[in-house]
Amino acid sequence: MRVWWRPAKKEEQEVYITAEEQERMWHVYMDVRKSQVEWERAHMMFQEATGQDQIDYAIYMLEAAERKYQMNLKQAKQLNLNSVFMQKLEQQRGNG
């Protein structure tokens, strides 16, 4: 599976964030994951399309899914989400 966020650097110190910031980051993370799945489905639909109408529709869906995925990735980048932090947050949510 592709990792879309940047890995944490060893020299970075832990950053403390509020519960509200954690919740926002979690929602952005989940939006990225959902849009990634939508993009993958649209890509499969395009690969399996037959006939001009299906191809046109698949292209439309693929372009829309790509744009949504890009917007969510941009939002994640603005929040500096990374895999290490999100894994920690996911573990906290699983234990809490």
Phi, psi and omega in degrees: 000143179283142175256122186264344183260161182282142176289151179288143178272148183298325184281353179288140177269158177294139179249132179266132181231160182283167177297323179295319179293320177299317180296317178298315180297321178297316179296319178295317178302313180294323176298319178296314181299316180295317181291331175295317178296318178299318180296318179297319178295316180297321178296317177296320178300318179296317180297329184261000184291138174229143181085149186299319180296316178295320179295314179299315180295318180297321177297315178301313181294320180295316179297318179295317180294321178297316179297317179296317179298315179298318179297317179293322176296321178297318178296319178296320179296321179297329179271000181057040177293143175219163186297319182298311180298315183292326176294319177297316180296320179296320177295318178298318181292326178288329180269348186251000000 
